[in-house]
Amino acid sequence: MRPQTESSSTATMASSSSSQKQKKSFSTTTPKTEQMEIDHFRSIPWVAKHLSQPHLIINQSDTRRPKPNNGDTLISQTLNREDGISAYITIIQQPAQEQELITEMLSFLTLGPQLNGWPGVCHGGIVMTILDEVQGQLFTQNKKQRKMKDIPLMTAYLNTKFSKPVRTPCTIMVRARITKVEGRKHWTEAVILVEDEQGKEVELARCDSLFVMLKSNL
């Protein structure tokens, strides 16, 4: 009986060790500060050109910061890892007038292999998530600048066209724009671009969307 007990104990320890290793492999990395993420993108020449324009407001995406009641956990925790979305910033022009709606925004994201569908290619569902996410941040920026009521908007539809694969690892630029507003309805469009080997910005995917402002807070 003694040898069996030792064997069982050894197997249990091995199983426990394996479980600990597995948990560690799925853990997220320590989130970067806003300055760390901005510095990361300033080190990429293609992105640095965009960041050097005058009168910009550059922020770490608001969704990178954990919220009460598990809000924004997909972007702030689940995908916030070195091999997921390792860095994410938003950029708007300093508004010219207090009443003007901010209608356009740029975002930069660095993507890793844990977002893959096909080998070396970001999953199409993640591409759509990124498009939806960045368009939503355009409304967040307007609320922060007190140009919109602080009431949630939710996606009504997201029509997406995929032109080329989003390769990983890579850094992408997402340009989002509000195209029309009617009451609580807000129509938007967004496009994902990367720089190719010739230094040209190439379109990978785009969408047109409708967001509807709720009648009250959730």
N, C-alpha and C positions, 0 to 999 in steps of 0.2 A: 504493500500500500504506500510505503514511504516514497519510492521512486516516482509513482504516479502523481503524488501530491506535488513533488518538486517540478515534474514536467508540466503539470497544470499551472503551477505558479509562474514558471518561466514563460509559458504561452500567454498567460494573462498580462505579464509585464511587457512582452513583445507587442501584444495587441494594444496595450495602453500607449506604448512608445510610438507605434504606428499611427494611432489616433491623434496623438499630440502633434506629430509631424504633419498629418493631413490638415489639422486645424490651422497650423502655422502657415501652410502653403496657401490657404484661402483667406488669410487675414489681410486687411487693408493696410496700406502704409500710413505713416503719420502725415496728416494733411499739411500741405504747404501754406505758408502765410501769403497774404496778398502780394507783398513785395517780392517774395520768392517766385511767385508765378509770373509777375511782370518782368522780373529780371531774366527768367527763363526765355520769355519771348523776345526780349531785347537782344538776346544772344543769337537769334536766328536772323540773318541779314534780310531776308525777304520780308519778315514780319517787322523788323526794326524800321524799315522804310515807312511803313504805315503808322508806326507809333511815334515817329518823329514829326508828324504833321502838327501845325499849331492849333491851339484852342481845343485840345482834346480832354475828355474826362475818361480816364482809364481805371477800371476797377476789376478786381476778382469777381467772378459771377456771384450774384447774391445767393444762388442755389448751392454754392460750395460751403455755405455756412449752415450748420445744423440748426433746426428750428424746434420749437416745442411740439409735443404730440407727434413725433416722427415725421414732421413735414420735410420735404426735399431730401429724404434719405437716399433716393436713387442716385442723385448727383453728388450729394455731400459725403456719402459713405460708400454705397455699393460700387459705384464706378470710379470713386476717387482713390486711385491706386496707380503705382508706377507703370503697371502693364495694362491699365484701363484708360481713363481720362486723367492723365498725370498733371495737366495744367489747363486752365480755362479762364480767359479774361473777356470783358466786354468794353467796347469803345464807342463813345458818342461825341459829337461836336458840341462844344459849349453852346447852349441855346441862345439865339440872338435876342429873342424877346420872351418875357415871362409867360405870355399867354400861348405861345406857339407849341403845338404838339411836336414831340420828337418823332419823326417819321422814319428815320433810318439809323441802323446800328451795325457795327462790325463786331464779330467775336472770333477769337482764335482758340483752338483746342488742339492739344497734342494727344494722339491716340496710340494705344499699345495693342499687343497681340491677344489680350484677353477679351477683346471685342470682336474677334474673328467669327465669321461663318465658314466660308472657304479658307484654306490656308493662305495667310497673307492678305486677306480681304475682310474689311469690316462688315459685320452682319447687316443686311439691309434693314432689319428692324431697329438696330442701333442708329443707323443713318437717319431714319425717320424720327427717332427719338431726339437726336441732336437738332434736327430742323425744327421740331416742335418746341424743344427746350429754348432755343435761341430766340424764336419769335415771341415766346412767353416773356423772355427777359427784356424785350423791347417795351412791353407794358410795365414791367417792374421799374425800368428807368424813368418812364413817364410819371409813375406814382412817386418815385423818390424826388423828382423835380417838381412835384405838386402840379402836374399838368393833367392828371387823371384822378378820378375818385379812387380811394383805396378799397376797391371792391374786386373780388376775384373774377377773372375771365377764364372760360373753359373752351377747349377745342371742340368745334362742331364738326369740322372735317379737315383733312390734310391730304391733298392730292399731290402725289410725289412722282417725279420722273427721274429715273436713274440713267445717266449718260455714260459714265465710266465707273469702274470699281474704285472704292475708297481703299487704297492700299494701307497696310499697317506694317511697321510703325510709321507715322507721318504727322505733320502739323497741317491743319486745315483752317481756312478762313470761311466764316459764314456771314453773308450779308443779308440782313433782314430789313423789311420795309413795310410800313403800313400804307396800303394803297387806297382804302376807302373806309369811311365811317358813316354808319346810319344808325342813330340811336344807340342801342346796346350792341349792335353788330359791328365787328372790326375785321375787315379783310386784309390779309397780309400775304407777302411772298418772301421766300428765302432761297438762297443759292449757296452751295458748297463749292469752294475753289481751292486749288493747290497750285504751287509753282512748279512748272516742269523743268527739264534739264536746260532748256533754252531761256529760262527766266521769265516765261510767259505764264499768266494765270489761266488755268484750265478749269472749266466747269465739270464737276462730277455728278451733281444731283441738284434738283430744284423742286420747289413745291409752291402751291398756292393754297391758302388756308382761310378758314373763317373761325374767329374767336367771338364768343358771346359773353358779355358782361352779365353776371348774375344780378338778380334784383336786390340781393342783400348778401352779406358775408356768410360763408359756410358755417 
